[in-house]
């Protein structure tokens, strides 16, 4: 028999069963899912970008910006 996998809710840290019946996975509830969605919508989560003129940055043509 297969063991049921559990993960931690990324929002509150509660244990969550990773099963198809859990429609909110990886979240524990709709509330945690909505809190996370709201954080993305308000741009609380951001991917850092290279500063303009960064020596390691490449131009769209594939050449270094310092060439």
PATISE-168998 format. One record per residue (C-alpha): residue number from 1; x, y, z. Coordinates in Angstrom, 2 decimals, always signed. Layout:
BEGIN
    n       xx       yy       zz
  NUM        X        Y        Z
...
//
This chain:
BEGIN
    n       xx       yy       zz
    1    +0.00    +0.00    +0.00
    2    +1.31    +3.46    -0.89
    3    +2.21    +5.85    +1.89
    4    +0.35    +9.18    +1.83
    5    +2.78   +12.06    +1.47
    6    +2.42   +15.10    +3.70
    7    +3.85   +18.55    +3.07
    8    +3.82   +21.80    +5.02
    9    +1.42   +24.54    +3.94
   10    +3.60   +27.31    +2.46
   11    +1.49   +29.94    +4.20
   12    +0.90   +28.70    +7.75
   13    +3.10   +25.61    +8.05
   14    +0.30   +23.15    +8.88
   15    +0.71   +19.54    +7.72
   16    -1.19   +18.88    +4.49
   17    -1.97   +15.51    +2.93
   18    -0.81   +15.47    -0.71
   19    -3.82   +13.68    -2.20
   20    -6.04   +14.49    -5.22
   21    -9.00   +15.05    -2.88
   22    -7.25   +18.09    -1.37
   23    -8.22   +20.76    -3.89
   24    -6.16   +23.43    -2.11
   25    -2.81   +21.62    -2.17
   26    -0.11   +22.58    -1.39
   27    -2.14   +24.86    +0.90
   28    -4.16   +23.59    +3.84
   29    -7.25   +25.67    +3.09
   30    -8.82   +28.16    +0.73
   31    -7.90   +30.91    +3.19
   32    -4.16   +30.18    +2.95
   33    -4.44   +29.90    -0.83
   34    -6.14   +33.32    -1.04
   35    -3.59   +34.95    +1.28
   36    -0.80   +33.71    -1.01
   37    -2.63   +34.88    -4.13
   38    -3.10   +38.30    -2.55
   39    +0.62   +38.52    -1.81
   40    +1.42   +37.82    -5.48
   41    -1.19   +40.36    -6.64
   42    +0.23   +43.08    -4.37
   43    +3.75   +42.23    -5.58
   44    +5.00   +41.16    -2.14
   45    +6.88   +38.35    -3.90
   46    +9.49   +39.56    -6.37
   47   +12.23   +38.00    -8.41
   48   +15.41   +40.07    -8.12
   49   +16.63   +41.52   -11.39
   50   +20.14   +42.52   -12.37
   51   +20.83   +46.24   -12.03
   52   +21.27   +48.20   -15.25
   53   +24.86   +48.13   -16.39
   54   +25.68   +45.03   -14.34
   55   +28.92   +43.62   -15.81
   56   +27.54   +40.07   -15.96
   57   +24.34   +41.10   -17.72
   58   +23.81   +40.00   -21.30
   59   +22.00   +41.95   -23.99
   60   +19.15   +40.30   -25.96
   61   +21.60   +39.66   -28.84
   62   +23.61   +37.38   -26.52
   63   +26.62   +39.70   -26.31
   64   +27.83   +41.21   -23.09
   65   +26.77   +44.82   -22.54
   66   +30.45   +45.73   -22.14
   67   +31.42   +44.59   -25.68
//
